[in-house]
Amino acid sequence: MRRFAQPSEVGEPIELLRAGAVFHARGLINRAVQFNLDWVWPYWIERQFNPADDSFVPRAFSFSHINLTHRNWTAVGLPGVDVYPIVDPRGLVTPCFDGWSLDFWIVGEHGEPLLLPSKARTCEQRVELTDNLRVITKFSGAQELSSEVFMERDAEGLCCVVRVRAAGGKLVVAARPYNPEGISFIDSIAVTNDREWLVNGKQRVRFSKAQERVGMSCYESGDVLSKLQSNEKHDAVTCRVGMATAGAMFADEVEVRVPLGATRGARPSDTSSWPEELGACAKLEIPDARWKKLYDTAVSTLILHSPHEVYPGPYTYKRFWYRDAAFILNALASIGAHERCRRAIDLFPRGQLSDGYFRSQEGEWDSNGEVLWIIERCFALSGERLPDEWLDRVERAARWILNKRIREGRHAGLLPAGFSAEHLGLNDFYYWDDFWGVAGLRCAAKLLCERKPQSAAKFAEAAKEFLRVIDASIANSQSQLAKAISAAPDRRMDSGAVGSLVADYPVQLFAAGDTRVVNTAEWLMEHSFFRGGFFQEMIHSGINAYLTLHVAQVLLRAGDMRAHELIEAVATLASPTGQ
């Protein structure tokens, strides 16, 4: 694979390789699903493994079986807390990170299945945010089932709470050895009393009322669904395979609570209520209820994902990268959440090495520019003065950009080849990195101009010289046939060119309507769009919401009202919970 890439000091970021290994390890375990299709599986498996479904994916030569088709779930949580129970599109609840799940069924008087949500074609799901963030899921018909999922603090700390109601049959609360990524082992389940289970010897599931009947099963005996139709009594099960299941039966409704432990990852001063957090952010008041709902959901998502460090997602992407933090904090700063931004920025130095490099993963040459840009942006919008202790960090970060530039050869003056933002392709001399480098130097000059004027002047002049080098490189690049900016000097135009739009949005290195930027956007809209959205052909291979909006920002800045068509396309793709 390295032969296809430009030589680089870092082949592939070890962090991504490690994450990918874990991801596909589960995918290998998921191969067991195909031998047990009589079980009740999560929604994505019920659809992706069904040859009659549009979501069907053939499996014959797949290295691993992973969720490729329904990667949509919604997190609940509290501001300032980095614990995220998630809810899938059919109401499956995963209380603990990467753990097992709880499902909710309706069965007949003798345990025969009447409603299994993951097999249902339709349901209603929405997010509600008043005093707390809740995910509501409802099924209607001959049987009616509704659940309300949220997180709160009780005397023991954090707790995932599910209030579930059923009509038209008996309600079953089922422990499931999987989550929206696939199998997640349950080795043991024990009934400690008529209102509590103990899962894997450590996690408690508490019920607001006594269980009428409990069924349990191990892998060899099949899914617990069949056990609900017998009168066998169970109070514990262990499974050598890690596929223990249990189902508690109730007449009609119950509240389920899963304690999540003490408030981890948050200091008391960091936490507040949802009304307090939302009160500090700009509100959108418009007649269009759909747009208002999408805006409100976006704001709550930003708050949820920035408890201290900033995460681009609550589960698979619950990792910190400086590049994601820059965009997320830009949005938070723009709506007035300045204290939240400051708290996140205060943690940035944890990743700064002695040479000034801000490292969240190996081989990212864009991160220093992103850090300097977002610091300047946040302090400018808040009107605060940069603390003195940041001056040396800013200076070292800017010097790192200067020292990292290539000294000689055909690409002299640019940053080295690297993996950069992983959706751009294999290692290359990405303009994305270079544009961020210029922005970082410019912002360092602004941040230092009053208290370190000599350094500020040096970085300001270096930014001008760096941009001249980039301009010359673009003029001699392969993309000049399209009069646009490719992803890298030796790259033909492809969907990776979307990274070069960063020069316009968000860092605005070029004037609005710059011909090269506009031509890049036009090329992408002609060659890399699908159903109104930017389709990233590499790595992510899907319609990418935030990159579609990057193109929209470029059009908007150029006064091109086609931007609204792109914004509408992204809004149309939103799930019922605004994800």
Buried (B, 14 or more C-beta within 10 A) or exposed (E): EEEEBBEBEBBBBEBBEEBEEEBBEBBBBBBBBEEEEEBBBBBBBBBBBEEEEEBEBEBEEEEBBBBBBBBBBBBBBBBBBBBBBBBBBBBBBBBBBBBBBBBBBBBBEEBEBBBBBBBBEEBEBBBEBEEBBBBBBBBEEEBBBBBBBBBEBEEEEBBBBBBBBBBBBBBBBBBBBBBBBBBBBBBBBBBEEEBBBBBBEEBEBBBEEEBEBBBBBBBEBBBBBBBBBEEEEBEBBBBEBBBBBBBBBBEEBBEBBBBBEEBEEBEEEBBBEBEEBBEBBEEBEEEEEEBBBBBBBBBBBBBBBBBBBBBBBBBBEBBBBBBBBBBBBBBBBBBBBBBBBBBBBEEBEEBBEEEBBBBBBBBBBBBBBBBBBBBBBBBBBBEEEBEEEBBEBBBBBBBBBBEBBBEEEEBEBBBBBBBBBBBBBBBBBBBBBBBBBBBBBBBBBBBBBEEBEEBBEBBBEBBEEBBEBBEEBBEEBEBEEBBBBBBBBBBEBBBBBBBBBBBBBBBBBBEEBBEBBBBBBBBBBEBBBEEBBBBBBBBEEBBBBEBBBBBBBBBBBBEBEBBEEBBEBBEEBBBBBBB
